[in-house]
Amino acid sequence: MLADLKRRHAVIQRRADGYILEALGPTRVNGVAISGKTVLADDADIEFAGGVRLKFRQPHPLSASARIEFVSAHRPPSSADAIIMMAESCVLGRSERNHVVCRDWANDVVLYREDGELFFHTMERLEVNGAPCDGGGRLGPGSHVSAEDFSFYLEPVL
C-alpha cells in the first residue's frame, strides 16, 4: 500500500531521556499534531500523512531497546512486521514483554552488545551457521541461528 510521505518524514532517536520523535512532515502522536520534537512513551500511536500508522513499543522496563510496529497496511519496500531499535540488549521469546514476541518458542534468546560486537545467550541448544552451540556465543552479519522450534538470520540494514 502506498502513501504520500517524504523520504525523511520523521526521525526517531534514542537519547538518555528516552526516544525522541522529530516530525519533518505532517505527524500526529496519540492524535495530537506534532511540529518539532516529542518524547515517545510505550504504546504511543504515530500517524503520518496518508494514513500510515505505527505503534511505538518499549515493552521491557529494564531495556532501552524499542520496537516500531506497523499498524496500517503500509510496509517498507522489503517485507517487515516491525522494526527493532536495539540498545544494549534485545530479548526474543514467548512473553509479551519481550522485544520480539515468538509465541511458539520454548525458551528466550537474549541478544546483547559487548565491545562493539553482538552476542547471544539462551538456555536452549541451538546451531549458529550450522555449528552446534550451547548457551551462547558471538554473532556476525549474516549469521543464521536455528533450534528445533525457531530460526532467524541477522541481516544488515542498508
C-alpha positions as CSV (number, residue, x, y, z in Angstrom):
1,M,0.0,0.0,0.0
2,L,1.4,3.4,-1.0
3,A,1.3,6.7,1.0
4,D,2.3,10.3,0.3
5,L,5.3,10.5,2.6
6,K,8.6,12.4,2.3
7,R,11.7,10.3,2.1
8,R,12.6,11.6,5.6
9,H,9.2,12.2,7.1
10,A,10.3,11.8,10.8
11,V,13.4,10.9,12.7
12,I,13.4,8.7,15.9
13,Q,16.5,8.9,18.1
14,R,17.4,7.2,21.3
15,R,18.7,9.6,23.9
16,A,19.4,9.4,27.6
17,D,15.9,10.6,28.4
18,G,14.2,8.1,26.1
19,Y,13.2,8.0,22.4
20,I,12.6,11.4,20.7
21,L,10.5,11.7,17.5
22,E,11.3,14.7,15.3
23,A,8.5,15.5,12.8
24,L,9.8,16.6,9.4
25,G,6.4,16.2,7.7
26,P,2.7,16.0,8.9
27,T,2.8,13.8,12.0
28,R,0.4,13.0,14.9
29,V,1.3,11.2,18.1
30,N,-1.6,9.9,20.1
31,G,-3.9,12.0,18.0
32,V,-2.0,15.3,18.6
33,A,-0.3,17.1,15.7
34,I,3.4,17.4,16.3
35,S,5.7,20.1,14.9
36,G,9.3,19.6,16.1
37,K,10.3,17.1,18.7
38,T,8.4,15.0,21.2
39,V,9.3,12.2,23.7
40,L,7.7,8.8,22.8
41,A,6.2,6.7,25.6
42,D,5.5,3.0,25.4
43,D,2.3,2.2,23.3
44,A,2.4,5.6,21.5
45,D,0.3,5.8,18.3
46,I,2.2,7.5,15.5
47,E,0.4,8.7,12.3
48,F,1.9,10.2,9.2
49,A,0.2,11.7,6.2
50,G,-1.7,9.2,4.0
51,G,-2.9,7.2,7.0
52,V,0.4,5.5,7.7
53,R,0.0,4.3,11.3
54,L,2.8,2.9,13.6
55,K,2.9,1.8,17.2
56,F,5.9,2.6,19.4
57,R,6.6,-0.1,21.9
58,Q,9.2,-0.2,24.6
59,P,8.0,-3.5,26.2
60,H,10.6,-4.2,28.8
61,P,11.3,-1.5,31.5
62,L,14.8,-2.8,32.1
63,S,15.9,-2.4,28.5
64,A,16.3,0.7,26.3
65,S,15.5,-1.3,23.2
66,A,12.2,-0.5,21.4
67,R,10.0,-1.7,18.6
68,I,8.1,0.1,15.9
69,E,5.1,-2.0,14.7
70,F,3.2,-1.4,11.5
71,V,-0.5,-0.8,12.4
72,S,-1.8,0.2,9.0
73,A,-1.4,-1.9,5.9
74,H,1.6,0.2,4.8
75,R,5.0,-1.6,4.7
76,P,8.6,-0.7,3.7
77,P,9.9,-1.9,0.4
78,S,11.3,-5.1,2.0
79,S,8.7,-7.0,3.9
80,A,8.7,-6.5,7.7
81,D,6.2,-6.7,10.6
82,A,8.2,-4.4,12.8
83,I,11.5,-2.6,13.3
84,I,13.7,-3.3,16.3
85,M,15.7,-0.4,17.7
86,M,18.3,-2.3,19.7
87,A,20.1,-0.5,22.5
88,E,22.3,-2.8,24.6
89,S,20.1,-5.9,24.6
90,C,17.1,-7.4,22.8
91,V,15.0,-10.3,24.1
92,L,13.3,-12.8,21.8
93,G,10.7,-15.2,23.1
94,R,7.1,-16.0,24.0
95,S,6.5,-13.3,26.6
96,E,4.5,-10.1,25.6
97,R,7.3,-8.1,27.4
98,N,9.9,-9.4,25.0
99,H,11.1,-7.1,22.2
100,V,10.3,-9.8,19.6
101,V,7.4,-12.0,20.5
102,C,7.7,-15.6,19.3
103,R,4.7,-17.4,20.7
104,D,5.9,-20.9,19.8
105,W,9.4,-20.7,21.2
106,A,10.2,-22.8,24.3
107,N,13.0,-20.5,25.6
108,D,14.1,-16.9,25.3
109,V,17.1,-15.8,23.3
110,V,18.9,-12.6,24.5
111,L,21.0,-10.6,22.0
112,Y,23.4,-8.2,23.6
113,R,26.3,-5.9,22.6
114,E,29.7,-6.2,24.1
115,D,32.8,-4.3,23.0
116,G,31.2,-3.4,19.7
117,E,30.2,-7.0,18.8
118,L,26.9,-8.8,19.0
119,F,26.5,-11.9,21.3
120,F,23.6,-14.1,22.3
121,H,22.6,-16.2,25.4
122,T,20.0,-18.9,25.7
123,M,19.1,-22.0,27.8
124,E,18.4,-23.9,24.6
125,R,20.8,-25.9,22.4
126,L,21.0,-24.4,19.0
127,E,23.1,-24.0,15.9
128,V,24.9,-20.9,14.6
129,N,25.7,-21.2,10.9
130,G,25.2,-25.0,11.1
131,A,27.6,-25.5,14.0
132,P,26.2,-26.7,17.4
133,C,26.4,-24.1,20.2
134,D,25.4,-24.5,23.8
135,G,24.3,-21.4,25.8
136,G,25.7,-18.6,23.8
137,G,28.3,-17.1,21.5
138,R,29.2,-14.3,19.1
139,L,27.1,-13.4,16.1
140,G,28.1,-11.6,12.9
141,P,26.4,-10.1,9.9
142,G,24.6,-12.9,8.0
143,S,24.6,-15.3,11.0
144,H,21.9,-18.0,10.8
145,V,20.7,-19.1,14.2
146,S,18.4,-22.1,14.5
147,A,16.9,-24.5,17.0
148,E,14.2,-27.1,16.9
149,D,11.4,-24.5,17.2
150,F,12.9,-21.4,15.6
151,S,15.3,-19.9,13.1
152,F,16.5,-16.4,12.3
153,Y,19.1,-14.5,10.3
154,L,20.9,-11.3,11.1
155,E,20.6,-9.0,8.2
156,P,22.5,-5.7,7.8
157,V,20.3,-2.6,7.5
158,L,21.1,-0.7,4.3
